[in-house]
Amino acid sequence: MDNWKLAFNPDGKEILTAGELGKIQGFDIEEKEVLTKLASADIFATAIAYSTNGRFLAVGNNVGHLYIYDMKEDKKMHKIEDVHHKQIRDIAFTADNNKIVSVADDFTIVIFDLVKFQKITSLSGHKGNINCVNAHPKDKSKIVTGSYDRTVKVWDIESKTCTQTITLASNVWSVKFSHDGSLVGAGKTFDIFE
């Protein structure tokens, strides 16, 4: 099985992979054996993220569907179709683990509420595929996205607004808040900004 993305279980004992044929596998880091086997759909799983409290695992695929597994409740799967109209590139959980943020090739950011189990809103502002998203480690309302349009955008998801845009020299394939949220690293090359 080819793996496209991976996520660490917050317990530090397992790494999960997602990829070909929608298969998700969890491997014991020390014993190097399969602990978990899940399936989403018979297509590519293109994004995966674990909530920091270890309760939810989210997987996105190449047709815009989102699969949410309740890892504390017998790995029950919830399939949410047509979250996006194209491939989901990345997923993040907000700092309070109550929302999932997904980004895709349809130039949109979707916010999904895990308490009410419904889509809250879609945000737009990028002019190209959105390749990556990261949630602020402390502020549940703040996320950062990076796009093929060469921009990094910081968003307030409560007010549904972009609060900052930085244009870089090339496509943005990765964005990350620092551990305390005071800095953002981004790029295909490498840039840091406050």
C-alpha positions as CSV (number, residue, x, y, z in Angstrom):
1,M,0.0,0.0,0.0
2,D,1.3,3.4,-0.9
3,N,1.0,6.0,1.9
4,W,0.4,9.6,1.1
5,K,0.0,11.1,4.6
6,L,0.7,10.2,8.2
7,A,-0.4,11.3,11.7
8,F,0.9,10.4,15.1
9,N,-1.6,9.3,17.8
10,P,-1.3,11.8,20.6
11,D,-0.4,8.9,23.0
12,G,2.9,8.7,21.2
13,K,2.7,5.0,20.7
14,E,1.1,4.8,17.3
15,I,1.6,6.3,13.8
16,L,-1.2,6.2,11.3
17,T,-0.9,6.2,7.6
18,A,-3.4,6.9,4.8
19,G,-3.2,6.4,1.1
20,E,-4.0,4.0,-1.6
21,L,-7.5,2.5,-1.8
22,G,-8.6,4.6,1.2
23,K,-6.8,2.3,3.7
24,I,-5.7,3.7,7.0
25,Q,-3.2,1.7,9.1
26,G,-1.9,2.3,12.6
27,F,1.5,1.0,13.5
28,D,2.9,0.4,17.0
29,I,6.0,2.6,17.0
30,E,8.1,0.3,19.3
31,E,6.9,-3.1,18.2
32,K,6.6,-2.1,14.5
33,E,3.4,-4.1,14.0
34,V,-0.1,-3.1,12.8
35,L,-2.4,-2.1,15.6
36,T,-5.2,-0.5,13.6
37,K,-6.8,-1.1,10.2
38,L,-9.6,1.2,9.0
39,A,-11.1,1.8,5.5
40,S,-12.7,4.9,4.2
41,A,-13.5,4.3,0.5
42,D,-11.9,2.6,-2.5
43,I,-10.1,5.7,-3.5
44,F,-7.0,7.6,-2.4
45,A,-6.9,9.0,1.2
46,T,-5.0,12.3,0.7
47,A,-5.1,13.9,4.2
48,I,-5.1,12.6,7.8
49,A,-5.1,14.3,11.2
50,Y,-5.5,13.2,14.8
51,S,-7.2,15.4,17.4
52,T,-4.8,16.4,20.2
53,N,-7.1,14.7,22.8
54,G,-6.9,11.4,20.9
55,R,-10.6,11.1,20.4
56,F,-11.0,11.8,16.7
57,L,-9.2,10.8,13.5
58,A,-10.1,12.7,10.3
59,V,-9.3,11.5,6.8
60,G,-9.9,13.3,3.5
61,N,-9.9,11.9,0.0
62,N,-9.3,12.8,-3.6
63,V,-13.0,13.4,-4.3
64,G,-13.7,15.8,-1.4
65,H,-15.2,13.5,1.2
66,L,-14.3,13.6,4.9
67,Y,-14.3,10.6,7.1
68,I,-14.3,11.1,10.9
69,Y,-13.6,8.2,13.2
70,D,-14.4,8.3,16.9
71,M,-11.4,6.4,18.2
72,K,-12.9,6.2,21.7
73,E,-16.2,4.9,20.6
74,D,-15.3,1.6,18.8
75,K,-13.7,3.5,15.9
76,K,-17.2,4.4,14.6
77,M,-16.9,6.1,11.2
78,H,-18.9,9.1,10.0
79,K,-18.8,9.8,6.3
80,I,-19.5,13.4,5.2
81,E,-19.8,13.6,1.5
82,D,-19.1,16.6,-0.7
83,V,-17.3,18.6,1.9
84,H,-15.2,19.9,-1.0
85,H,-15.7,19.5,-4.7
86,K,-12.1,18.5,-5.3
87,Q,-9.2,16.7,-3.5
88,I,-8.8,17.5,0.1
89,R,-5.1,18.4,0.7
90,D,-4.9,18.8,4.4
91,I,-6.8,18.7,7.7
92,A,-6.3,20.2,11.1
93,F,-8.2,20.2,14.4
94,T,-8.7,23.5,16.3
95,A,-6.9,23.9,19.7
96,D,-10.1,22.9,21.6
97,N,-10.6,19.8,19.4
98,N,-14.2,20.9,18.7
99,K,-13.7,21.8,15.0
100,I,-12.1,20.3,11.9
101,V,-10.6,22.5,9.3
102,S,-10.1,21.1,5.8
103,V,-8.5,22.6,2.7
104,A,-8.7,21.5,-0.9
105,D,-8.0,22.0,-4.6
106,D,-11.4,23.8,-4.9
107,F,-9.7,26.9,-3.3
108,T,-11.9,26.7,-0.1
109,I,-11.5,26.2,3.6
110,V,-14.3,24.2,5.3
111,I,-14.9,24.5,9.0
112,F,-16.8,21.5,10.5
113,D,-18.2,21.4,14.1
114,L,-17.6,18.2,15.9
115,V,-20.0,19.0,18.7
116,K,-23.1,19.6,16.5
117,F,-21.6,17.4,13.8
118,Q,-22.3,19.8,10.9
119,K,-20.5,22.1,8.5
120,I,-20.3,25.6,9.9
121,T,-19.0,27.6,6.9
122,S,-16.7,27.7,3.9
123,L,-14.0,30.4,3.7
124,S,-12.5,31.7,0.4
125,G,-9.8,34.1,-0.5
126,H,-7.0,32.0,-2.1
127,K,-6.7,32.1,-5.9
128,G,-5.2,28.6,-6.2
129,N,-5.3,25.1,-4.7
130,I,-4.9,25.3,-0.9
131,N,-2.2,22.9,0.0
132,C,-1.9,23.1,3.7
133,V,-3.5,24.2,7.0
134,N,-2.4,24.4,10.6
135,A,-4.3,25.4,13.7
136,H,-2.9,27.7,16.3
137,P,-1.8,25.6,19.3
138,K,-3.6,27.8,21.9
139,D,-6.1,30.1,20.1
140,K,-9.1,28.0,18.9
141,S,-10.2,30.7,16.5
142,K,-6.9,31.1,14.6
143,I,-5.6,29.0,11.6
144,V,-3.0,29.5,8.9
145,T,-3.3,28.3,5.3
146,G,-0.8,28.0,2.4
147,S,-1.7,27.9,-1.3
148,Y,-0.5,27.3,-4.8
149,D,-1.2,31.1,-5.3
150,R,2.0,31.8,-3.4
151,T,0.2,33.2,-0.3
152,V,0.0,32.4,3.3
153,K,-3.1,33.6,5.0
154,V,-3.9,33.8,8.7
155,W,-7.7,33.5,9.5
156,D,-10.0,34.1,12.4
157,I,-12.6,31.3,12.0
158,E,-14.9,32.8,14.6
159,S,-15.3,36.1,12.6
160,K,-14.8,34.2,9.3
161,T,-12.1,36.7,8.1
162,C,-8.6,36.7,6.8
163,T,-6.5,38.8,9.2
164,Q,-3.2,38.7,7.4
165,T,-1.9,37.8,3.9
166,I,1.8,37.3,3.1
167,T,2.9,36.7,-0.5
168,L,5.9,34.5,-1.0
169,A,8.2,33.9,-4.0
170,S,6.8,30.4,-4.8
171,N,3.9,28.0,-4.1
172,V,3.3,27.2,-0.5
173,W,3.4,23.5,0.4
174,S,3.7,23.7,4.1
175,V,2.6,26.0,7.0
176,K,3.1,25.6,10.7
177,F,2.6,27.7,13.8
178,S,5.4,27.5,16.3
179,H,4.7,25.6,19.6
180,D,3.5,28.8,21.3
181,G,1.8,30.3,18.2
182,S,4.0,33.4,18.0
183,L,5.6,32.5,14.7
184,V,4.5,30.9,11.4
185,G,6.9,28.9,9.2
186,A,5.9,28.5,5.6
187,G,7.0,27.6,2.1
188,K,8.4,25.4,-0.5
189,T,11.5,27.3,0.2
190,F,11.6,28.5,3.8
191,D,10.1,31.7,5.4
192,I,9.3,32.7,9.0
193,F,7.1,35.6,10.0
194,E,5.2,36.9,13.0
